[in-house]
Amino acid sequence: MIALPALSALLAATLSLELVGVNAHGPHAHAHVAHKRQLAAASSGSASVAAPTTSATSALAATSAAATVSTAASAGTTSAAPASGPATTAAAGSAIGTGSYSVPPLESISVGMPSGAIPTLTTTYTPGASPTYLSGAPPLPTKFAFSSADWPELDKIPPTDTDQVKQWMKELDGHDIPDITPTQDGSCAGDAAAAAQAQERGWWTCGGYTSGNDIVSCPDKMTWGVSFDDGPAPYSSQRRKKLLQYLDDKDISATFFVVGSRVISYPDILIAEYMAGHEIAVHTWSHHPLTAMTNEQIVAELGWTRHAIQTVLGVTPTFMRAPFGDIDNRVRAISNAMGMRPIIWTTGPGGPFDTNDWHVPAGSVTAQEQYSIFQGLLGNATLMDTGFIVLEHDLFEITVDLAVGYTLDAALNHKPAFNLESIGQCLSLNAGDLYAETATTNVSTVNVTSSGTNSSSAAATGGSGSSGAAPRTAVSVSALVGVGAVLLASLL
Ligand SMILES: [Zn+2]
């Protein structure tokens, strides 16, 4: 099993290597595809072949790849090999899967699978363009240019003795930040003392405890909140094209929880997501467990990611998701104080709506096992009185293939039908409410706990912990696939 810090290292290592891979391939031309929703096309300006990866990302790769290549290689996600033929086979015994997006047969999606060729974005957006779906949105800023002097080291917890962090710390003034000692490593198993206090800490990773202010589901029954974590990913620029194409073809908007280190590495991918009408939210700078950090480190993680997104897009997210779901009352109080309301994926009757997609590139679950787990969750979804938020990842080629070819397709073909929406949509928020610059609602006080009453301002209870769903999460899922007593719910 992969411990949390080790998994973070794996992610960082893989991404670093992939930066090199993308640079080596260069751009490919692709036809522009009109957006059916016409969210962005009107003002996006050019439809052109994307520029090759910038020199900035080359520099980033050069500085970080060398030490991590061996780890990345073992993850089986390198992109050197060409595509290995068509992929049209659906999952056994079902009608799902598609040949339209070059998704391999389910049984072929595994560690070490050959990677496809790397196209680049087919639509680019010029500085000054504005998303038409966001009323009052600021224009896209000047094209991002990376300078190492402007940013903390990639994938490392940023230093706290900087002017920026000291300034952001002032946002905590006047807020009640619980005096909770950091956990050892964000895991239940790694800190027995903290685990014994899990309920009073409101620690989600260790018992599923939530606060009344957490977004934990979509209010309306049979509504599926679509979310992808950990991008924008260097290597998945290829697959992200696939993912964005799929979402566009199916007229689905998603919420992307992005990592700051990835944002400044692949700003054009973030812009493509944003301009296409998808929602952008914060997923920290380095993707380490937040409960294990000091207050200053948490502020630095959230602040730098928020700053990266604002620098690239011109807007500041009002929502965040903790890596691994590792949040407690201290972390959520800091997040709320900084204007970012926490969102977690839903825990349903059969466990968390974590598709466990990341287990496949990690090598601990096969794609078929993962899909079997997922089908069980779908069955439970129909038993719920509310909708649910689903966790998927756009970081790895494998997880994107699973989403495009299988899980999202299964959702669309499910009987009775699910309504697939971004999280903001499922909460009945205005598109502008996802960003501080365009919000017309104070999202920190929006009541999203009951169906159809999203416009009131009743619910926010701040940091006081309350018992969430029973901690049945990991055990039931683990038992399904025989991977042992790993905290599936807490990983990613
Ligand atoms: Zn994550």
Residues whose N, C-alpha, C, O or C-beta is under 5 A from the ligand:
A	BS01	ZN	D229 D230 P323 F324 L492
